[in-house]
Amino acid sequence: MKLKNVFKACTLLVLAFTLSQCTIVRPGEVGIVQRYGVIKEKPVTQGIKWYGPISSTIVKINTRTVESFNNLPLPTKEGLSVNTEISLLYHVNPASAKEVYTRFGRNYEEVMVLSNFRATAREVSARYFAKELYATERTKIEKAIADELSTHIAQYGFIVDAVLLKDIILPTQLIQAIENKVNAEQAALQMEFIVEKQRKEAERLVIEAEGIKKAQTIINESLTDKLLQYNNIQMLKSLANSVNAKVIVTDSKTPQLMIAPDSH
């Protein structure tokens, strides 16, 4: 029995020692092998990796997209400081994982990424008024921060995926003032639209009146004395042929209409 227990104990020790010499590099990770303080040139990819626990270690660098959530006070163009909830989405370029670890160590996010992110966010927000952060220019500000941050850290092996302004926390009075101003601007735009519509309607009426005037001028110019006399004769003929009683008064210039006596 004692021999059996010793055998089990030895087996567990061997198993533990064996497991201590391996690690698992998961998808979305790059393993940096360091042996006797020297980093090997080629990182290891995903899977089970064996190494000597006394002489070597494998440092795993996450290359997935990660979110860094921050509460930042940001300055505005009018000199205010507004509290914001802002997130940075970024990842380490897998091809640059070795250089990232060599240059910045395990704490690369705080040392390089977040320090630049905070400075860039403040620099960009200072170009905009509080109402633009709160209402009208949020998407534009997010893109500006992301683009400028990329220029600062992309060369070091970091890729910026997005910047998200999740919330802008302003005093209630300032929020109300901003909303009132935005509403006033919208009302002014609506009034401009109405005025422009009325101006175009007035132009349409002028064009219509000019068309009617031209048509009447053409008609008047075509009405000669002979044409009027002819039309008068045709009208009198129509009246003469009518079965209704009639009295026709004409002047000396108009042809006389002779009406036959009623056969009845």
C-alpha positions in Angstrom: 0.0 0.0 0.0 2.8 2.4 0.9 4.6 1.6 -2.3 1.4 2.3 -4.3 1.0 5.7 -2.5 4.6 6.6 -3.3 4.1 5.7 -6.9 1.0 8.0 -7.1 2.9 10.8 -5.5 5.8 10.4 -7.9 3.4 10.4 -10.8 1.8 13.6 -9.6 5.2 15.2 -9.2 6.2 14.3 -12.7 2.9 15.5 -14.1 3.2 18.8 -12.2 6.8 19.2 -13.4 5.8 18.5 -16.9 2.9 20.9 -16.8 5.1 23.6 -15.3 7.2 23.4 -18.5 4.3 24.3 -20.9 1.9 27.1 -21.5 -1.0 27.6 -23.8 -0.9 30.5 -26.3 -4.6 31.2 -27.1 -6.1 32.7 -30.3 -5.6 36.4 -30.2 -2.3 36.2 -28.3 1.3 36.3 -29.3 3.9 34.5 -27.1 7.3 36.3 -26.5 9.9 33.7 -25.5 12.6 35.0 -23.1 15.5 32.7 -22.3 18.2 33.7 -19.7 17.0 37.3 -20.1 17.3 37.3 -23.9 14.2 37.6 -26.0 14.1 35.2 -28.9 13.7 36.7 -32.4 10.6 34.8 -33.4 7.5 35.0 -31.2 5.4 31.8 -30.8 1.8 31.4 -32.1 -1.2 29.8 -30.6 -1.1 26.3 -29.2 0.7 24.4 -26.4 4.3 25.6 -26.0 7.0 23.8 -24.1 9.8 25.7 -22.3 12.3 25.3 -19.5 10.8 26.9 -16.4 14.2 27.6 -14.9 15.8 29.1 -17.9 12.9 30.4 -19.9 9.5 32.2 -19.7 6.8 33.0 -22.3 5.1 36.3 -22.0 1.7 36.5 -23.7 0.7 39.7 -25.4 -3.0 40.2 -26.1 -3.6 41.2 -29.7 -7.4 41.3 -29.5 -9.3 44.5 -29.6 -9.7 45.8 -26.1 -11.8 48.6 -24.6 -10.3 51.1 -22.2 -13.1 53.1 -20.4 -12.2 56.5 -19.1 -13.8 59.3 -17.1 -12.1 62.4 -18.4 -12.6 66.1 -17.7 -12.2 67.7 -21.1 -11.7 71.4 -21.8 -13.9 73.3 -24.3 -13.2 76.3 -26.6 -15.1 78.7 -24.3 -12.9 77.7 -21.3 -15.3 75.2 -19.6 -14.3 71.8 -18.2 -16.9 69.1 -18.9 -16.9 65.6 -17.5 -17.0 62.8 -20.1 -17.3 59.1 -20.3 -15.1 58.1 -23.2 -13.9 54.7 -24.5 -10.9 53.8 -26.6 -11.0 50.6 -28.7 -7.5 49.5 -29.8 -5.3 46.4 -30.3 -1.7 45.5 -30.6 -0.4 44.8 -34.1 0.5 41.1 -33.9 3.6 41.7 -36.1 4.8 44.3 -33.6 4.1 42.4 -30.4 7.8 41.8 -29.7 8.8 45.4 -30.2 5.9 46.5 -28.0 7.0 44.2 -25.1 10.7 45.1 -25.6 10.0 48.9 -25.6 7.2 49.2 -23.0 7.0 46.0 -21.1 3.8 44.5 -19.8 2.4 47.9 -18.8 2.4 49.1 -22.4 -1.3 50.2 -22.2 -0.7 52.8 -19.5 2.8 53.8 -20.5 2.1 54.5 -24.2 -1.6 54.1 -25.2 -3.6 55.8 -22.4 -1.2 58.6 -21.7 -1.3 59.6 -25.4 -5.1 59.1 -25.5 -5.8 61.5 -22.6 -3.5 64.2 -24.0 -5.0 63.8 -27.5 -8.6 63.9 -26.2 -7.9 67.1 -24.3 -6.2 68.7 -27.3 -9.0 68.0 -29.7 -11.9 68.9 -27.3 -10.3 72.3 -26.7 -11.1 73.2 -30.4 -14.9 72.8 -29.9 -17.6 74.5 -27.9 -19.5 72.6 -25.2 -22.7 72.5 -27.3 -20.7 70.8 -30.1 -19.4 68.1 -27.8 -22.9 67.6 -26.3 -25.0 67.8 -29.5 -23.8 68.6 -32.9 -20.3 67.5 -33.5 -19.8 64.3 -31.5 -19.1 62.0 -34.4 -16.6 64.5 -35.8 -14.8 64.9 -32.5 -14.6 61.1 -32.1 -13.0 60.7 -35.5 -10.6 63.6 -34.9 -9.4 62.0 -31.6 -9.0 58.6 -33.2 -7.1 60.0 -36.2 -4.7 62.1 -34.2 -4.1 59.3 -31.7 -3.2 57.0 -34.6 -0.5 59.4 -35.8 1.0 59.3 -32.3 1.0 55.5 -31.5 0.7 53.6 -34.8 4.4 53.8 -35.3 4.9 51.9 -32.1 2.7 48.9 -33.0 -0.7 50.0 -31.8 -3.8 50.2 -34.0 -6.7 52.5 -33.0 -10.1 50.9 -33.8 -12.5 53.6 -32.5 -13.1 56.3 -30.0 -16.5 56.6 -28.5 -17.9 59.6 -26.6 -20.4 57.7 -24.5 -21.6 60.6 -22.3 -21.1 64.3 -21.8 -22.0 65.4 -18.3 -22.8 69.2 -18.2 -24.5 71.3 -15.6 -28.3 71.4 -16.0 -28.4 75.1 -16.7 -25.8 74.8 -19.5 -27.7 71.8 -21.0 -30.9 73.9 -21.1 -29.1 76.9 -22.6 -27.6 74.7 -25.3 -30.9 73.1 -26.1 -32.6 76.5 -26.3 -29.9 77.8 -28.7 -30.2 74.7 -30.9 -34.0 75.0 -31.0 -33.7 78.7 -31.9 -31.2 77.9 -34.7 -33.7 75.3 -36.0 -36.5 77.8 -35.9 -34.4 80.3 -37.8 -33.7 77.7 -40.5 -37.4 76.9 -40.7 -38.2 80.6 -41.1 -35.6 80.9 -43.9 -37.2 78.0 -45.6 -40.7 79.6 -45.4 -39.4 83.0 -46.7 -37.6 81.3 -49.6 -40.8 79.4 -50.4 -42.8 82.6 -50.4 -40.2 84.3 -52.6 -40.4 81.5 -55.2 -44.2 81.7 -55.1 -44.1 85.4 -55.8 -41.8 84.8 -58.7 -44.2 82.2 -60.0 -47.1 84.6 -59.9 -45.1 87.3 -61.7 -44.1 84.9 -64.4 -47.8 83.8 -64.7 -49.0 87.4 -65.0 -46.4 88.2 -67.6 -47.6 85.2 -69.6 -51.2 86.3 -69.4 -50.3 89.9 -70.4 -48.3 88.6 -73.4 -51.3 86.4 -74.5 -53.7 89.3 -74.2 -51.4 91.5 -76.3 -51.2 88.9 -79.0 -55.0 88.6 -79.1 -55.6 92.4 -79.1 -53.1 92.8 -82.0 -55.0 90.1 -84.0 -58.4 91.7 -83.6 -58.8 93.9 -86.8 -62.0 95.7 -87.7 -62.9 93.3 -90.5 -62.4 90.3 -88.1 -64.7 91.9 -85.5 -67.3 92.7 -88.2 -67.2 89.1 -89.4 -67.6 87.7 -85.9 -70.5 90.1 -85.3 -72.3 88.8 -88.5 -71.8 85.2 -87.4 -73.2 86.0 -84.0 -76.3 87.6 -85.5 -76.9 84.6 -87.8 -76.8 82.4 -84.7 -79.4 84.5 -83.0 -81.6 84.6 -86.1 -81.7 80.9 -86.3 -82.6 80.6 -82.6 -86.3 79.7 -81.9 -86.4 82.1 -78.9 -88.0 85.5 -79.1 -85.4 88.2 -79.7 -84.9 91.9 -80.1 -81.7 93.0 -81.9 -80.6 96.6 -81.8 -77.7 97.6 -84.1 -76.0 100.8 -85.1 -75.8 102.1 -88.7 -72.4 100.4 -89.1 -73.7 97.0 -88.4 -75.5 95.1 -91.2 -79.3 94.9 -90.6 -80.7 91.5 -89.7 -83.9 90.7 -91.5 -86.1 88.3 -89.4 -88.7 86.3 -91.3 -92.2 86.5 -89.7 -93.1 83.6 -87.5 -94.8 81.0 -89.5 -97.1 80.4 -86.5 
